[in-house]
Amino acid sequence: MTMTDPISDLLTRIRNAIAAKHDAVEVPASKMKLELVRILKDEGYIESYVVVRDNRQGRIRIALKYTAAKEPVIGSLNRISRPGCRVYARKSEIPSVLGGLGLCILSTSRGIMTGEQARQQGLGGEVLCSIS
């Protein structure tokens, strides 16, 4: 099976695991996915993650985060820029998710970062996804 959009695959696996109330999910590893997962951890959307090495590309094991009432911390996870339709934003056009309560992740010339970090550094880039 050839995967044309690994970021969409990552987001879909996380969405499906949350819908099934799983404690953790595993995804094939890559540098970009690792950066996305690191941002999710830093912003408090997931519990933790571990890179599991194997003889191939490795896997990322993501521990999902739930509230005390067993509700998922991640409400929605949406892919914005797709391989067929790239979405770019200048520093002044970076979208605000839920009036600042959510998060958008951008791929900039200085790496993958949140929309807020890109705004502070005066950078624009490709809008990868939004999380709320």
N, C-alpha and C positions, 0 to 999 in steps of 0.2 A: 504494500500500500504506500503510495506516494502522498506525503503531506505537503500541501501547498501553503498553509498558513499555521505555523506552529504556535503562534500567540493565541489565535482563536481556539486551537486545540487545548492549550493550557487553561484558558478561561472557561471553556465548556466543561472540562473535567472537574474544575473547582465547583462550578454551578451545579453539575450533576451530583457530586459528592455531598454538597450542602442540601440539595433536595432530598437525597436518600438518608440524610442525618448521619453520614459517616464521620468518624473521628479524624481520619487521615486520607490522603489521596497521593498516588505516585504518578509522576509524569516524566517523560524522557528529558534528560538534562541538556541545556545549552547555555551559553553565556548570557544571552538576552533573557531567557526564562529565569535564570538565576537572579538577574538584576531586578526583574519584575517581582519575584517572590521576596527578595530582600526589602524592596520598598513596601510591599504588603505587610511584612513583619515589622519594619520600622514604624509604620503608621498605625499598627495595632489591629489590622484586619485578620491576621492569622496568628496562631499560637507560636509556632516555630517551624523550621525546615531543616532538613539534613540532606546532604548530597551522598548518595549511595553509589560507590564506585563498583563497576563490573568490567567485564572484558570488552564491552562496547562503549557507548557514549555515556553511560551512567544514568542514574535516575535521581529525581528530587522527591523526597518524601515530605509532604506538607501536612502539618497538624492544624486542623481547622479550629476556629475559635467560636464558641457559643456563649450566650449569656447564662445567668443562673436559671432562667426559665426555659433553657434549651432552645432559644431562638438564635439563629445564626447572626454573627456580627456583620457579615457581608449581606446587604439587602439586594443589590443589583451589581452586575459585572458586565459591562458592555464594551464590545470592540468598536472603535470609532474608525480608524484608518484601516482599510483592507487592501489586499494586493491588487484588486481591480479598481479601487477608488481611494487613492491616498488623500489624507486630510492633513494639511499643514496649517500652523498658526504662527503669526508673528508674536513678538513679546507682548504687544498690546491687545492681541486677540485671543489669548489663552482662555479657554472656556472655564467658567466657574460651575462646579457641580453642586446642586442643591444649595445654592447661595453660600458656598464655602464650607458646607458640612461634609461634602463628598470630596473626591480626589480624582484628578486626571493625571495620567502618566504620559510623558513626552519622551521622544527620542531626539536629543539635541546633539550639537557638534561636540559637546563635552560629556556625552553619555546619557544614560536613561535616568530621568529624574521626575519628581512631581511637578505639577503645574506651578505650585507656589515657589518651589526652588528655582525653576526656570525664570519666573517673574522677577525674583530677587536678583538673579544674575544677569538679567536683561537678555535672555535667550528665547528664541522661538524654535520650533521644530515640528516633527510629525507627532500628531496626537494619537497615541496607541490605543488607550482605553480609558474608561471612566468607572469609578467604583463609588458606591454609596451604601 
